[in-house]
Amino acid sequence: MATCWLAACAETPQGESMAPRTEDHVDLKRYQGTWYELARMPMFFQRNCAQSEAHYKLKPDGNIGVTNRCRTTEGKWEEATGTASPQVEGKTDKLWVVFDNWFSRLLPGVAKGNYWVLYVSDDYKQAIVGNPNRKYLWLLSRTAHVSESIRNEMLMKAQQQGYDTTRLIWRVEDSKIAAPQ
């Protein structure tokens, strides 16, 4: 999830006349906490992820501490930490995310991901996050599973924004993950 932000760029694809619409305002206090990835578009940094989750914590400076966890089908957890900050002061719908890893140390200032909050439910239980070129997308929830009607609503919202939801990779069920040894 979060590692995609390292590779995301701000261009819209050929043929797309407008960038996706974002939420007007995201209440970062309500947005913080744990989010489970229900589905994502394919991306290199998550190639081994069967299940992913993100943990966000609001920092005193107004930025957000980010911890992303990825579980492989072998049951192994991998983790990445970083910081999300508003792209425009006072606006919370578009964030830059920088992770503390070899890539960001190799290309400081360049290795930041473009994280756009496209949708947040009124109760802050579901969210859709993408980037402006529509190459990356995450369907997120406060729970690891949602009803079929919520899933369909999220898919419809992503499709209305111009994302190709046929490319989504869905969360692997717990029963298909090996127990850690």
TIVO-2410 file (N, C-alpha, C; in nm, 3 decimals):
# residues 181
REC num residu      c1      c2      c3 atome chaine
REC   1      M   0.082  -0.118   0.000     N      A
REC   1      M   0.000   0.000   0.000    CA      A
REC   1      M   0.087   0.125   0.000     C      A
REC   2      A   0.154   0.145   0.108     N      A
REC   2      A   0.229   0.268   0.122    CA      A
REC   2      A   0.347   0.275   0.028     C      A
REC   3      T   0.408   0.163   0.000     N      A
REC   3      T   0.526   0.169  -0.084    CA      A
REC   3      T   0.494   0.219  -0.223     C      A
REC   4      C   0.370   0.206  -0.264     N      A
REC   4      C   0.331   0.258  -0.396    CA      A
REC   4      C   0.356   0.408  -0.404     C      A
REC   5      W   0.341   0.473  -0.293     N      A
REC   5      W   0.355   0.618  -0.293    CA      A
REC   5      W   0.495   0.658  -0.336     C      A
REC   6      L   0.588   0.568  -0.324     N      A
REC   6      L   0.723   0.600  -0.365    CA      A
REC   6      L   0.735   0.612  -0.516     C      A
REC   7      A   0.653   0.537  -0.587     N      A
REC   7      A   0.665   0.533  -0.732    CA      A
REC   7      A   0.558   0.612  -0.804     C      A
REC   8      A   0.459   0.658  -0.732     N      A
REC   8      A   0.346   0.726  -0.796    CA      A
REC   8      A   0.386   0.862  -0.851     C      A
REC   9      C   0.330   0.896  -0.966     N      A
REC   9      C   0.358   1.027  -1.022    CA      A
REC   9      C   0.228   1.104  -1.040     C      A
REC  10      A   0.237   1.232  -1.068     N      A
REC  10      A   0.121   1.319  -1.067    CA      A
REC  10      A   0.057   1.339  -1.203     C      A
REC  11      E   0.095   1.263  -1.303     N      A
REC  11      E   0.039   1.281  -1.436    CA      A
REC  11      E  -0.091   1.204  -1.451     C      A
REC  12      T  -0.181   1.253  -1.536     N      A
REC  12      T  -0.299   1.177  -1.569    CA      A
REC  12      T  -0.269   1.096  -1.694     C      A
REC  13      P  -0.332   0.980  -1.709     N      A
REC  13      P  -0.301   0.895  -1.823    CA      A
REC  13      P  -0.347   0.957  -1.954     C      A
REC  14      Q  -0.290   0.907  -2.062     N      A
REC  14      Q  -0.332   0.951  -2.194    CA      A
REC  14      Q  -0.481   0.930  -2.208     C      A
REC  15      G  -0.553   1.027  -2.257     N      A
REC  15      G  -0.695   1.014  -2.276    CA      A
REC  15      G  -0.778   1.058  -2.156     C      A
REC  16      E  -0.718   1.074  -2.040     N      A
REC  16      E  -0.791   1.121  -1.923    CA      A
REC  16      E  -0.781   1.273  -1.921     C      A
REC  17      S  -0.895   1.338  -1.922     N      A
REC  17      S  -0.893   1.483  -1.930    CA      A
REC  17      S  -0.879   1.550  -1.794     C      A
REC  18      M  -0.916   1.480  -1.688     N      A
REC  18      M  -0.912   1.542  -1.557    CA      A
REC  18      M  -0.854   1.445  -1.455     C      A
REC  19      A  -0.789   1.501  -1.356     N      A
REC  19      A  -0.741   1.418  -1.245    CA      A
REC  19      A  -0.861   1.371  -1.163     C      A
REC  20      P  -0.846   1.264  -1.088     N      A
REC  20      P  -0.955   1.218  -1.003    CA      A
REC  20      P  -0.996   1.326  -0.901     C      A
REC  21      R  -1.120   1.318  -0.857     N      A
REC  21      R  -1.169   1.409  -0.753    CA      A
REC  21      R  -1.133   1.353  -0.617     C      A
REC  22      T  -1.091   1.438  -0.528     N      A
REC  22      T  -1.058   1.397  -0.392    CA      A
REC  22      T  -1.166   1.448  -0.296     C      A
REC  23      E  -1.158   1.399  -0.174     N      A
REC  23      E  -1.244   1.451  -0.068    CA      A
REC  23      E  -1.206   1.598  -0.047     C      A
REC  24      D  -1.303   1.682  -0.019     N      A
REC  24      D  -1.272   1.823   0.006    CA      A
REC  24      D  -1.187   1.839   0.132     C      A
REC  25      H  -1.219   1.762   0.234     N      A
REC  25      H  -1.147   1.772   0.361    CA      A
REC  25      H  -1.145   1.634   0.426     C      A
REC  26      V  -1.029   1.592   0.470     N      A
REC  26      V  -1.015   1.468   0.544    CA      A
REC  26      V  -0.978   1.504   0.687     C      A
REC  27      D  -1.059   1.461   0.782     N      A
REC  27      D  -1.032   1.485   0.923    CA      A
REC  27      D  -0.924   1.386   0.966     C      A
REC  28      L  -0.800   1.434   0.975     N      A
REC  28      L  -0.688   1.345   1.002    CA      A
REC  28      L  -0.698   1.279   1.139     C      A
REC  29      K  -0.764   1.344   1.235     N      A
REC  29      K  -0.784   1.281   1.367    CA      A
REC  29      K  -0.871   1.157   1.352     C      A
REC  30      R  -0.974   1.165   1.269     N      A
REC  30      R  -1.062   1.050   1.247    CA      A
REC  30      R  -0.999   0.949   1.152     C      A
REC  31      Y  -0.914   0.994   1.062     N      A
REC  31      Y  -0.850   0.907   0.963    CA      A
REC  31      Y  -0.741   0.821   1.027     C      A
REC  32      Q  -0.679   0.871   1.135     N      A
REC  32      Q  -0.572   0.793   1.197    CA      A
REC  32      Q  -0.628   0.661   1.252     C      A
REC  33      G  -0.538   0.569   1.276     N      A
REC  33      G  -0.577   0.436   1.321    CA      A
REC  33      G  -0.539   0.332   1.218     C      A
REC  34      T  -0.600   0.216   1.228     N      A
REC  34      T  -0.568   0.103   1.141    CA      A
REC  34      T  -0.666   0.093   1.027     C      A
REC  35      W  -0.612   0.071   0.907     N      A
REC  35      W  -0.690   0.046   0.786    CA      A
REC  35      W  -0.641  -0.085   0.725     C      A
REC  36      Y  -0.735  -0.170   0.684     N      A
REC  36      Y  -0.702  -0.295   0.618    CA      A
REC  36      Y  -0.723  -0.278   0.468     C      A
REC  37      E  -0.629  -0.328   0.392     N      A
REC  37      E  -0.640  -0.323   0.247    CA      A
REC  37      E  -0.733  -0.435   0.203     C      A
REC  38      L  -0.844  -0.397   0.140     N      A
REC  38      L  -0.935  -0.496   0.082    CA      A
REC  38      L  -0.885  -0.537  -0.056     C      A
REC  39      A  -0.836  -0.438  -0.131     N      A
REC  39      A  -0.787  -0.464  -0.267    CA      A
REC  39      A  -0.693  -0.352  -0.307     C      A
REC  40      R  -0.607  -0.382  -0.406     N      A
REC  40      R  -0.513  -0.284  -0.458    CA      A
REC  40      R  -0.486  -0.313  -0.604     C      A
REC  41      M  -0.439  -0.212  -0.673     N      A
REC  41      M  -0.388  -0.234  -0.808    CA      A
REC  41      M  -0.245  -0.286  -0.796     C      A
REC  42      P  -0.202  -0.367  -0.892     N      A
REC  42      P  -0.068  -0.426  -0.882    CA      A
REC  42      P   0.041  -0.320  -0.874     C      A
REC  43      M   0.138  -0.349  -0.789     N      A
REC  43      M   0.255  -0.261  -0.779    CA      A
REC  43      M   0.374  -0.341  -0.729     C      A
REC  44      F   0.492  -0.301  -0.773     N      A
REC  44      F   0.615  -0.376  -0.748    CA      A
REC  44      F   0.639  -0.398  -0.599     C      A
REC  45      F   0.628  -0.295  -0.518     N      A
REC  45      F   0.665  -0.306  -0.377    CA      A
REC  45      F   0.573  -0.398  -0.299     C      A
REC  46      Q   0.455  -0.426  -0.351     N      A
REC  46      Q   0.361  -0.514  -0.282    CA      A
REC  46      Q   0.347  -0.649  -0.350     C      A
REC  47      R   0.440  -0.684  -0.435     N      A
REC  47      R   0.428  -0.805  -0.516    CA      A
REC  47      R   0.414  -0.932  -0.432     C      A
REC  48      N   0.467  -0.936  -0.310     N      A
REC  48      N   0.459  -1.055  -0.225    CA      A
REC  48      N   0.351  -1.045  -0.118     C      A
REC  49      C   0.273  -0.938  -0.119     N      A
REC  49      C   0.173  -0.916  -0.013    CA      A
REC  49      C   0.045  -0.993  -0.040     C      A
REC  50      A   0.005  -1.073   0.058     N      A
REC  50      A  -0.123  -1.142   0.053    CA      A
REC  50      A  -0.228  -1.061   0.131     C      A
REC  51      Q  -0.182  -0.997   0.238     N      A
REC  51      Q  -0.265  -0.911   0.320    CA      A
REC  51      Q  -0.182  -0.790   0.360     C      A
REC  52      S  -0.246  -0.674   0.361     N      A
REC  52      S  -0.174  -0.552   0.400    CA      A
REC  52      S  -0.262  -0.470   0.493     C      A
REC  53      E  -0.195  -0.395   0.578     N      A
REC  53      E  -0.265  -0.302   0.664    CA      A
REC  53      E  -0.178  -0.179   0.684     C      A
REC  54      A  -0.244  -0.067   0.710     N      A
REC  54      A  -0.173   0.059   0.733    CA      A
REC  54      A  -0.217   0.115   0.868     C      A
REC  55      H  -0.120   0.168   0.939     N      A
REC  55      H  -0.147   0.230   1.069    CA      A
REC  55      H  -0.102   0.375   1.060     C      A
REC  56      Y  -0.195   0.467   1.084     N      A
REC  56      Y  -0.167   0.610   1.076    CA      A
REC  56      Y  -0.183   0.673   1.213     C      A
REC  57      K  -0.087   0.759   1.248     N      A
REC  57      K  -0.093   0.829   1.376    CA      A
REC  57      K  -0.059   0.975   1.355     C      A
REC  58      L  -0.150   1.062   1.394     N      A
REC  58      L  -0.129   1.206   1.380    CA      A
REC  58      L  -0.017   1.250   1.473     C      A
REC  59      K   0.076   1.326   1.418     N      A
REC  59      K   0.190   1.376   1.494    CA      A
REC  59      K   0.163   1.519   1.539     C      A
REC  60      P   0.231   1.567   1.642     N      A
REC  60      P   0.209   1.703   1.690    CA      A
REC  60      P   0.232   1.811   1.584     C      A
REC  61      D   0.319   1.783   1.485     N      A
REC  61      D   0.347   1.883   1.381    CA      A
REC  61      D   0.243   1.884   1.269     C      A
REC  62      G   0.138   1.800   1.281     N      A
REC  62      G   0.033   1.796   1.180    CA      A
REC  62      G   0.056   1.692   1.072     C      A
REC  63      N   0.176   1.633   1.068     N      A
REC  63      N   0.203   1.524   0.975    CA      A
REC  63      N   0.148   1.394   1.033     C      A
REC  64      I   0.157   1.288   0.955     N      A
REC  64      I   0.106   1.159   0.998    CA      A
REC  64      I   0.218   1.056   0.994     C      A
REC  65      G   0.236   0.987   1.105     N      A
REC  65      G   0.328   0.873   1.106    CA      A
REC  65      G   0.259   0.756   1.039     C      A
REC  66      V   0.331   0.687   0.950     N      A
REC  66      V   0.274   0.577   0.873    CA      A
REC  66      V   0.355   0.450   0.901     C      A
REC  67      T   0.284   0.344   0.933     N      A
REC  67      T   0.344   0.211   0.942    CA      A
REC  67      T   0.260   0.118   0.857     C      A
REC  68      N   0.321   0.063   0.753     N      A
REC  68      N   0.253  -0.031   0.667    CA      A
REC  68      N   0.306  -0.170   0.694     C      A
REC  69      R   0.214  -0.265   0.705     N      A
REC  69      R   0.251  -0.404   0.727    CA      A
REC  69      R   0.197  -0.488   0.612     C      A
REC  70      C   0.279  -0.582   0.570     N      A
REC  70      C   0.244  -0.672   0.460    CA      A
REC  70      C   0.269  -0.814   0.507     C      A
REC  71      R   0.169  -0.898   0.489     N      A
REC  71      R   0.182  -1.040   0.527    CA      A
REC  71      R   0.188  -1.124   0.399     C      A
REC  72      T   0.289  -1.208   0.389     N      A
REC  72      T   0.304  -1.295   0.273    CA      A
REC  72      T   0.220  -1.422   0.291     C      A
REC  73      T   0.205  -1.499   0.185     N      A
REC  73      T   0.129  -1.624   0.196    CA      A
REC  73      T   0.200  -1.723   0.288     C      A
REC  74      E   0.329  -1.703   0.312     N      A
REC  74      E   0.403  -1.788   0.407    CA      A
REC  74      E   0.382  -1.745   0.551     C      A
REC  75      G   0.305  -1.639   0.573     N      A
REC  75      G   0.276  -1.593   0.709    CA      A
REC  75      G   0.377  -1.494   0.764     C      A
REC  76      K   0.475  -1.455   0.685     N      A
REC  76      K   0.579  -1.361   0.730    CA      A
REC  76      K   0.529  -1.218   0.716     C      A
REC  77      W   0.555  -1.136   0.818     N      A
REC  77      W   0.519  -0.994   0.815    CA      A
REC  77      W   0.639  -0.910   0.774     C      A
REC  78      E   0.616  -0.814   0.686     N      A
REC  78      E   0.717  -0.715   0.648    CA      A
REC  78      E   0.659  -0.579   0.685     C      A
REC  79      E   0.746  -0.485   0.717     N      A
REC  79      E   0.698  -0.356   0.766    CA      A
REC  79      E   0.779  -0.241   0.707     C      A
REC  80      A   0.710  -0.131   0.682     N      A
REC  80      A   0.774  -0.008   0.634    CA      A
REC  80      A   0.716   0.109   0.713     C      A
REC  81      T   0.803   0.202   0.754     N      A
REC  81      T   0.757   0.319   0.827    CA      A
REC  81      T   0.791   0.445   0.749     C      A
REC  82      G   0.711   0.546   0.769     N      A
REC  82      G   0.734   0.672   0.699    CA      A
REC  82      G   0.648   0.783   0.756     C      A
REC  83      T   0.640   0.891   0.678     N      A
REC  83      T   0.565   1.009   0.718    CA      A
REC  83      T   0.483   1.060   0.600     C      A
REC  84      A   0.358   1.095   0.629     N      A
REC  84      A   0.272   1.158   0.529    CA      A
REC  84      A   0.255   1.304   0.569     C      A
REC  85      S   0.261   1.391   0.468     N      A
REC  85      S   0.243   1.535   0.495    CA      A
REC  85      S   0.157   1.595   0.385     C      A
REC  86      P   0.078   1.696   0.419     N      A
REC  86      P  -0.008   1.759   0.318    CA      A
REC  86      P   0.075   1.817   0.204     C      A
REC  87      Q   0.026   1.799   0.081     N      A
REC  87      Q   0.093   1.857  -0.035    CA      A
REC  87      Q   0.075   2.008  -0.037     C      A
REC  88      V  -0.039   2.055   0.015     N      A
REC  88      V  -0.068   2.197   0.024    CA      A
REC  88      V  -0.106   2.226   0.169     C      A
REC  89      E  -0.040   2.322   0.230     N      A
REC  89      E  -0.067   2.354   0.369    CA      A
REC  89      E  -0.217   2.381   0.389     C      A
REC  90      G  -0.274   2.318   0.492     N      A
REC  90      G  -0.414   2.338   0.523    CA      A
REC  90      G  -0.509   2.246   0.448     C      A
REC  91      K  -0.458   2.171   0.349     N      A
REC  91      K  -0.541   2.076   0.274    CA      A
REC  91      K  -0.501   1.934   0.314     C      A
REC  92      T  -0.598   1.850   0.340     N      A
REC  92      T  -0.567   1.716   0.392    CA      A
REC  92      T  -0.609   1.603   0.298     C      A
REC  93      D  -0.652   1.636   0.177     N      A
REC  93      D  -0.697   1.533   0.084    CA      A
REC  93      D  -0.585   1.478  -0.003     C      A
REC  94      K  -0.477   1.550  -0.017     N      A
REC  94      K  -0.364   1.507  -0.099    CA      A
REC  94      K  -0.238   1.512  -0.013     C      A
REC  95      L  -0.173   1.396  -0.001     N      A
REC  95      L  -0.057   1.385   0.088    CA      A
REC  95      L   0.064   1.334   0.012     C      A
REC  96      W   0.182   1.379   0.057     N      A
REC  96      W   0.308   1.320   0.013    CA      A
REC  96      W   0.346   1.218   0.118     C      A
REC  97      V   0.389   1.101   0.077     N      A
REC  97      V   0.432   0.999   0.171    CA      A
REC  97      V   0.576   0.961   0.138     C      A
REC  98      V   0.659   0.964   0.241     N      A
REC  98      V   0.800   0.927   0.227    CA      A
REC  98      V   0.829   0.818   0.329     C      A
REC  99      F   0.884   0.708   0.280     N      A
REC  99      F   0.919   0.597   0.368    CA      A
REC  99      F   1.067   0.597   0.397     C      A
REC 100      D   1.100   0.549   0.516     N      A
REC 100      D   1.240   0.539   0.558    CA      A
REC 100      D   1.292   0.405   0.508     C      A
REC 101      N   1.345   0.405   0.385     N      A
REC 101      N   1.399   0.283   0.327    CA      A
REC 101      N   1.514   0.318   0.232     C      A
REC 102      W   1.573   0.216   0.172     N      A
REC 102      W   1.688   0.236   0.083    CA      A
REC 102      W   1.652   0.326  -0.035     C      A
REC 103      F   1.529   0.314  -0.086     N      A
REC 103      F   1.488   0.390  -0.203    CA      A
REC 103      F   1.482   0.540  -0.172     C      A
REC 104      S   1.423   0.575  -0.059     N      A
REC 104      S   1.413   0.718  -0.024    CA      A
REC 104      S   1.549   0.774   0.016     C      A
REC 105      R   1.637   0.690   0.070     N      A
REC 105      R   1.772   0.738   0.102    CA      A
REC 105      R   1.855   0.756  -0.026     C      A
REC 106      L   1.828   0.671  -0.125     N      A
REC 106      L   1.898   0.680  -0.252    CA      A
REC 106      L   1.854   0.804  -0.331     C      A
REC 107      L   1.726   0.834  -0.328     N      A
REC 107      L   1.670   0.946  -0.404    CA      A
REC 107      L   1.589   1.040  -0.313     C      A
REC 108      P   1.655   1.105  -0.217     N      A
REC 108      P   1.580   1.193  -0.127    CA      A
REC 108      P   1.511   1.305  -0.205     C      A
REC 109      G   1.390   1.335  -0.166     N      A
REC 109      G   1.314   1.439  -0.232    CA      A
REC 109      G   1.241   1.390  -0.356     C      A
REC 110      V   1.289   1.281  -0.415     N      A
REC 110      V   1.226   1.226  -0.534    CA      A
REC 110      V   1.135   1.108  -0.495     C      A
REC 111      A   1.180   1.033  -0.398     N      A
REC 111      A   1.111   0.911  -0.358    CA      A
REC 111      A   0.996   0.942  -0.263     C      A
REC 112      K   0.896   1.010  -0.315     N      A
REC 112      K   0.778   1.035  -0.234    CA      A
REC 112      K   0.656   0.997  -0.315     C      A
REC 113      G   0.560   0.941  -0.246     N      A
REC 113      G   0.439   0.894  -0.313    CA      A
REC 113      G   0.328   0.996  -0.307     C      A
REC 114      N   0.247   0.993  -0.408     N      A
REC 114      N   0.135   1.084  -0.426    CA      A
REC 114      N   0.009   1.012  -0.379     C      A
REC 115      Y  -0.037   1.042  -0.258     N      A
REC 115      Y  -0.145   0.971  -0.191    CA      A
REC 115      Y  -0.267   1.063  -0.190     C      A
REC 116      W  -0.367   1.030  -0.271     N      A
REC 116      W  -0.489   1.112  -0.280    CA      A
REC 116      W  -0.604   1.036  -0.217     C      A
REC 117      V  -0.669   1.098  -0.120     N      A
REC 117      V  -0.786   1.038  -0.057    CA      A
REC 117      V  -0.906   1.073  -0.146     C      A
REC 118      L  -0.956   0.973  -0.217     N      A
REC 118      L  -1.064   0.993  -0.313    CA      A
REC 118      L  -1.201   0.984  -0.249     C      A
REC 119      Y  -1.209   0.906  -0.143     N      A
REC 119      Y  -1.338   0.886  -0.076    CA      A
REC 119      Y  -1.314   0.840   0.066     C      A
REC 120      V  -1.393   0.893   0.159     N      A
REC 120      V  -1.399   0.843   0.296    CA      A
REC 120      V  -1.546   0.841   0.334     C      A
REC 121      S  -1.591   0.727   0.385     N      A
REC 121      S  -1.731   0.719   0.427    CA      A
REC 121      S  -1.754   0.814   0.544     C      A
REC 122      D  -1.878   0.854   0.564     N      A
REC 122      D  -1.911   0.949   0.670    CA      A
REC 122      D  -1.866   0.901   0.807     C      A
REC 123      D  -1.869   0.769   0.829     N      A
REC 123      D  -1.829   0.714   0.959    CA      A
REC 123      D  -1.679   0.677   0.964     C      A
REC 124      Y  -1.607   0.710   0.859     N      A
REC 124      Y  -1.462   0.682   0.850    CA      A
REC 124      Y  -1.432   0.532   0.867     C      A
REC 125      K  -1.519   0.448   0.809     N      A
REC 125      K  -1.498   0.303   0.814    CA      A
REC 125      K  -1.448   0.247   0.681     C      A
REC 126      Q  -1.465   0.320   0.571     N      A
REC 126      Q  -1.412   0.280   0.442    CA      A
REC 126      Q  -1.347   0.401   0.376     C      A
REC 127      A  -1.245   0.372   0.296     N      A
REC 127      A  -1.177   0.479   0.222    CA      A
REC 127      A  -1.126   0.424   0.090     C      A
REC 128      I  -1.115   0.513  -0.007     N      A
REC 128      I  -1.054   0.480  -0.135    CA      A
REC 128      I  -0.941   0.579  -0.156     C      A
REC 129      V  -0.823   0.525  -0.183     N      A
REC 129      V  -0.704   0.607  -0.201    CA      A
REC 129      V  -0.643   0.571  -0.336     C      A
REC 130      G  -0.600   0.671  -0.408     N      A
REC 130      G  -0.536   0.647  -0.536    CA      A
REC 130      G  -0.430   0.750  -0.562     C      A
REC 131      N  -0.379   0.749  -0.684     N      A
REC 131      N  -0.288   0.854  -0.725    CA      A
REC 131      N  -0.342   0.914  -0.854     C      A
REC 132      P  -0.298   1.033  -0.888     N      A
REC 132      P  -0.361   1.106  -0.998    CA      A
REC 132      P  -0.345   1.044  -1.136     C      A
REC 133      N  -0.246   0.957  -1.156     N      A
REC 133      N  -0.234   0.896  -1.290    CA      A
REC 133      N  -0.314   0.768  -1.302     C      A
REC 134      R  -0.387   0.734  -1.196     N      A
REC 134      R  -0.475   0.618  -1.191    CA      A
REC 134      R  -0.401   0.484  -1.205     C      A
REC 135      K  -0.273   0.485  -1.178     N      A
REC 135      K  -0.195   0.362  -1.185    CA      A
REC 135      K  -0.208   0.281  -1.056     C      A
REC 136      Y  -0.231   0.349  -0.944     N      A
REC 136      Y  -0.240   0.284  -0.814    CA      A
REC 136      Y  -0.373   0.317  -0.748     C      A
REC 137      L  -0.424   0.219  -0.674     N      A
REC 137      L  -0.552   0.234  -0.607    CA      A
REC 137      L  -0.557   0.137  -0.491     C      A
REC 138      W  -0.615   0.182  -0.380     N      A
REC 138      W  -0.638   0.095  -0.264    CA      A
REC 138      W  -0.780   0.113  -0.216     C      A
REC 139      L  -0.848   0.003  -0.191     N      A
REC 139      L  -0.976   0.003  -0.124    CA      A
REC 139      L  -0.948  -0.037   0.020     C      A
REC 140      L  -0.981   0.051   0.114     N      A
REC 140      L  -0.944   0.031   0.254    CA      A
REC 140      L  -1.068   0.025   0.343     C      A
REC 141      S  -1.054  -0.046   0.454     N      A
REC 141      S  -1.162  -0.056   0.551    CA      A
REC 141      S  -1.103  -0.068   0.691     C      A
REC 142      R  -1.182  -0.033   0.790     N      A
REC 142      R  -1.139  -0.051   0.929    CA      A
REC 142      R  -1.144  -0.198   0.970     C      A
REC 143      T  -1.212  -0.279   0.891     N      A
REC 143      T  -1.218  -0.423   0.915    CA      A
REC 143      T  -1.161  -0.495   0.793     C      A
REC 144      A  -1.115  -0.616   0.814     N      A
REC 144      A  -1.053  -0.692   0.705    CA      A
REC 144      A  -1.155  -0.742   0.603     C      A
REC 145      H  -1.283  -0.736   0.637     N      A
REC 145      H  -1.388  -0.784   0.548    CA      A
REC 145      H  -1.504  -0.686   0.551     C      A
REC 146      V  -1.571  -0.670   0.437     N      A
REC 146      V  -1.690  -0.584   0.428    CA      A
REC 146      V  -1.800  -0.662   0.356     C      A
REC 147      S  -1.920  -0.612   0.367     N      A
REC 147      S  -2.032  -0.677   0.299    CA      A
REC 147      S  -2.018  -0.661   0.148     C      A
REC 148      E  -2.089  -0.742   0.076     N      A
REC 148      E  -2.086  -0.734  -0.070    CA      A
REC 148      E  -2.139  -0.599  -0.118     C      A
REC 149      S  -2.238  -0.544  -0.050     N      A
REC 149      S  -2.294  -0.415  -0.093    CA      A
REC 149      S  -2.192  -0.303  -0.074     C      A
REC 150      I  -2.116  -0.304   0.034     N      A
REC 150      I  -2.011  -0.202   0.054    CA      A
REC 150      I  -1.900  -0.221  -0.048     C      A
REC 151      R  -1.861  -0.345  -0.070     N      A
REC 151      R  -1.758  -0.374  -0.171    CA      A
REC 151      R  -1.802  -0.320  -0.307     C      A
REC 152      N  -1.926  -0.348  -0.348     N      A
REC 152      N  -1.977  -0.302  -0.477    CA      A
REC 152      N  -1.983  -0.150  -0.484     C      A
REC 153      E  -2.021  -0.086  -0.374     N      A
REC 153      E  -2.025   0.061  -0.369    CA      A
REC 153      E  -1.885   0.120  -0.388     C      A
REC 154      M  -1.787   0.060  -0.323     N      A
REC 154      M  -1.650   0.108  -0.337    CA      A
REC 154      M  -1.599   0.088  -0.480     C      A
REC 155      L  -1.629  -0.027  -0.538     N      A
REC 155      L  -1.589  -0.052  -0.677    CA      A
REC 155      L  -1.653   0.051  -0.771     C      A
REC 156      M  -1.780   0.079  -0.750     N      A
REC 156      M  -1.850   0.176  -0.835    CA      A
REC 156      M  -1.786   0.314  -0.823     C      A
REC 157      K  -1.754   0.355  -0.700     N      A
REC 157      K  -1.692   0.487  -0.680    CA      A
REC 157      K  -1.556   0.494  -0.750     C      A
REC 158      A  -1.478   0.387  -0.742     N      A
REC 158      A  -1.347   0.385  -0.808    CA      A
REC 158      A  -1.364   0.389  -0.960     C      A
REC 159      Q  -1.458   0.315  -1.012     N      A
REC 159      Q  -1.483   0.313  -1.156    CA      A
REC 159      Q  -1.529   0.450  -1.204     C      A
REC 160      Q  -1.613   0.517  -1.126     N      A
REC 160      Q  -1.660   0.651  -1.163    CA      A
REC 160      Q  -1.545   0.751  -1.168     C      A
REC 161      Q  -1.437   0.723  -1.097     N      A
REC 161      Q  -1.318   0.809  -1.097    CA      A
REC 161      Q  -1.222   0.772  -1.210     C      A
REC 162      G  -1.257   0.671  -1.288     N      A
REC 162      G  -1.173   0.635  -1.402    CA      A
REC 162      G  -1.070   0.527  -1.375     C      A
REC 163      Y  -1.079   0.457  -1.262     N      A
REC 163      Y  -0.984   0.350  -1.229    CA      A
REC 163      Y  -1.033   0.219  -1.289     C      A
REC 164      D  -0.940   0.140  -1.342     N      A
REC 164      D  -0.970   0.010  -1.400    CA      A
REC 164      D  -0.973  -0.094  -1.288     C      A
REC 165      T  -1.091  -0.119  -1.233     N      A
REC 165      T  -1.102  -0.208  -1.118    CA      A
REC 165      T  -1.086  -0.356  -1.156     C      A
REC 166      T  -1.080  -0.387  -1.284     N      A
REC 166      T  -1.055  -0.526  -1.324    CA      A
REC 166      T  -0.912  -0.567  -1.290     C      A
REC 167      R  -0.826  -0.470  -1.264     N      A
REC 167      R  -0.685  -0.498  -1.231    CA      A
REC 167      R  -0.663  -0.519  -1.081     C      A
REC 168      L  -0.767  -0.506  -0.999     N      A
REC 168      L  -0.750  -0.514  -0.855    CA      A
REC 168      L  -0.704  -0.652  -0.810     C      A
REC 169      I  -0.616  -0.652  -0.711     N      A
REC 169      I  -0.572  -0.774  -0.643    CA      A
REC 169      I  -0.640  -0.771  -0.507     C      A
REC 170      W  -0.717  -0.875  -0.476     N      A
REC 170      W  -0.797  -0.878  -0.353    CA      A
REC 170      W  -0.720  -0.945  -0.240     C      A
REC 171      R  -0.751  -0.905  -0.121     N      A
REC 171      R  -0.694  -0.959   0.002    CA      A
REC 171      R  -0.714  -1.111   0.004     C      A
REC 172      V  -0.607  -1.183   0.040     N      A
REC 172      V  -0.612  -1.328   0.052    CA      A
REC 172      V  -0.675  -1.362   0.187     C      A
REC 173      E  -0.763  -1.459   0.187     N      A
REC 173      E  -0.830  -1.502   0.310    CA      A
REC 173      E  -0.729  -1.561   0.408     C      A
REC 174      D  -0.756  -1.545   0.537     N      A
REC 174      D  -0.668  -1.596   0.642    CA      A
REC 174      D  -0.640  -1.746   0.626     C      A
REC 175      S  -0.739  -1.822   0.584     N      A
REC 175      S  -0.724  -1.967   0.572    CA      A
REC 175      S  -0.621  -2.006   0.466     C      A
REC 176      K  -0.585  -1.912   0.379     N      A
REC 176      K  -0.488  -1.941   0.273    CA      A
REC 176      K  -0.347  -1.889   0.306     C      A
REC 177      I  -0.329  -1.843   0.430     N      A
REC 177      I  -0.199  -1.794   0.476    CA      A
REC 177      I  -0.139  -1.900   0.567     C      A
REC 178      A  -0.016  -1.935   0.544     N      A
REC 178      A   0.054  -2.033   0.628    CA      A
REC 178      A   0.077  -1.976   0.767     C      A
REC 179      A   0.075  -2.062   0.866     N      A
REC 179      A   0.104  -2.021   1.003    CA      A
REC 179      A   0.254  -1.992   1.012     C      A
REC 180      P   0.292  -1.882   1.081     N      A
REC 180      P   0.436  -1.851   1.095    CA      A
REC 180      P   0.507  -1.963   1.171     C      A
REC 181      Q   0.630  -1.988   1.132     N      A
REC 181      Q   0.705  -2.098   1.195    CA      A
REC 181      Q   0.804  -2.046   1.294     C      A
***
